[in-house]
Amino acid sequence: MKNILVPLILISLSVIMNKPIYIGISVSALFVYINAILNKYHYKNLNKSIISSVLSAKRIIIILLLVGMLTSSWMVCGTIPYMIYLGLSILKKYNFILLSFLIMSSISYILGTAVGSISTIGVVIITIGRTVGLNTSILAGSIVSGAFLGDRSSPISSALNLNIEMTNSNPYKLMRKMNATLFPAFITSCILYFILGKYNNISNYSNLDNILVKLSNNFNINILCLIPIIILFMLILLRIDITKSLLASLCSSFLISFLIQHSNISSLIKISLIGFNESNSTSNIINGGGFISMFPVVFTIISATAFTGLLDATNSLNILINKLISSITNKYDLLKKCSLLSIILNILTCNQTVGIIVPCKFMKNIFLDYNLEKEDLARCLSDSGTITVALIPWNINSIIASTLLGVSSVNFIPYSFLCYLIPIIFISKSRKNNNIDILD
């Protein structure tokens, strides 16, 4: 248990001291490595596990670097300015915090990916909010809540489909069971965001016209600017590989920049690498993005996956799992500890996938022993591990959200209502119905 408790303390300290997460994770990995050597593990096996684990994340690293380039390219080609222009034009009419949650929930359900939703519409929404001085912590919380609804509930979500595959669940039966938790959590979240939005809306709109004028002066605000985001949406909906979809959108944004914004090739390449900032324009309304901007999150992913590889090589997770399983006494206890295990795995491994695969592997037969269905296990994991990854500051999903939105995880977590209302409602229902069919 030393390999679990000490890293948790070290990672938590890095968060409390407001240091980069990858420092705490890297020190934790070093501790586990040294402890393993002292306990007679061969360094070659440890190194092999580290390399294998890091290489398993190469796809997400490539995607993130492309997202960084795409974000700045969308800025210079006018995609984000155009959507900001539209957003500011309708801001007076609606509760922006609640509207953001509803938009992100819809988009993430359609796309089936939190990262894809945040990197497209989420970036636009947070930029609009930041432009007019809204509380970005609350706004980011509403964006994250809506985005991770898709990961948990969308029929095309990779996380949900992995869950269904690992548990051999009936998708329709599982969705019916999951809705029993989703509906009350979603309605409660809407009420909370409505209240927060009512008291955090813009009271002074006098500067909005000036912002709109600045956007019009510095960008050719043209509906053709939406082509890059439309291409990305359509390709994702057509289930085209996300890397190819991002590249297609990036190429189209370069073309739009050249034809409509009259940018030159050298400046486009420079902006896609180092980001868009006020030195590129007389307006400082929008800035950020770029290939280099993703380096901190890439370092975090590399250190997190290396740490996960070491935990796997030293069998540290198996020890934890066996302790939890051996103390199960009833159905409620099983559901509670299965949920806890999924969350702990997300905390320790910084990875959403492990929180699905490992509990399925170790607990599938136990659920059957307690006369629970495969869908009960699948829902347990969806309502705990899948939806809570954004609440763990050092989890890859939370880091990605923080990086893309430019808001610290610690700041948006308190306002990500849906992400912790779902597990709370799930556990409450499980306890209430301990002796009957728990999830109906």
Stockholm file with secondary structure:
# STOCKHOLM 1.0

chainA/1-440         MKNILVPLILISLSVIMNKPIYIGISVSALFVYINAILNKYHYKNLNKSIISSVLSAKRIIIILLLVGMLTSSWMVCGTIPYMIYLGLSILKKYNFILLSFLIMSSISYILGTAVGSISTIGVVIITIGRTVGLNTSILAGSIVSGAFLGDRSSPISSALNLNIEMTNSNPYKLMRKMNATLFPAFITSCILYFILGKYNNISNYSNLDNILVKLSNNFNINILCLIPIIILFMLILLRIDITKSLLASLCSSFLISFLIQHSNISSLIKISLIGFNESNSTSNIINGGGFISMFPVVFTIISATAFTGLLDATNSLNILINKLISSITNKYDLLKKCSLLSIILNILTCNQTVGIIVPCKFMKNIFLDYNLEKEDLARCLSDSGTITVALIPWNINSIIASTLLGVSSVNFIPYSFLCYLIPIIFISKSRKNNNIDILD
#=GR chainA/1-440 SS CHHHHHHHHHHHHHHHTTCCHHHHHHHHHHHHHHHHHHTTCCHHHHHHHHHHHHHTTHHHHHHHHHHHHHHHHHHHHTHHHHHHHHHHHHGGGSCHHHHHHHHHHHHHHHHCCHHHHIIIIIHHHHHHHHHTTCCHHHHHHHHHHHHHHHHHHCTTCHHHHHHHHHHTCCHHHHHHHHHHHHHHHHHHHHHHHHHHHHHSSCSCCTTHHHHHHHHHHHSCCCGGGGHHHHHHHHHHHTTCCHHHHHHHHHHHHHHHHHHTSCCCHHHHHHHHHHCBCGGGSSCCSCCBCCSGGGHHHHHHHHHHHHHHHHHHHTTHHHHHHHHHHHTCCSHHHHHHHHHHHHHHHHHHHCCTTHHHHHHHHHHHHHHHHTTCCHHHHHHHHIIIIIHHGGGSTTSHHHHHHHHHHTSCHHHHGGGCHHHHHHHHHHHHHHHHTTTSCTTC
#=GC SS_cons         CHHHHHHHHHHHHHHHTTCCHHHHHHHHHHHHHHHHHHTTCCHHHHHHHHHHHHHTTHHHHHHHHHHHHHHHHHHHHTHHHHHHHHHHHHGGGSCHHHHHHHHHHHHHHHHCCHHHHIIIIIHHHHHHHHHTTCCHHHHHHHHHHHHHHHHHHCTTCHHHHHHHHHHTCCHHHHHHHHHHHHHHHHHHHHHHHHHHHHHSSCSCCTTHHHHHHHHHHHSCCCGGGGHHHHHHHHHHHTTCCHHHHHHHHHHHHHHHHHHTSCCCHHHHHHHHHHCBCGGGSSCCSCCBCCSGGGHHHHHHHHHHHHHHHHHHHTTHHHHHHHHHHHTCCSHHHHHHHHHHHHHHHHHHHCCTTHHHHHHHHHHHHHHHHTTCCHHHHHHHHIIIIIHHGGGSTTSHHHHHHHHHHTSCHHHHGGGCHHHHHHHHHHHHHHHHTTTSCTTC
//
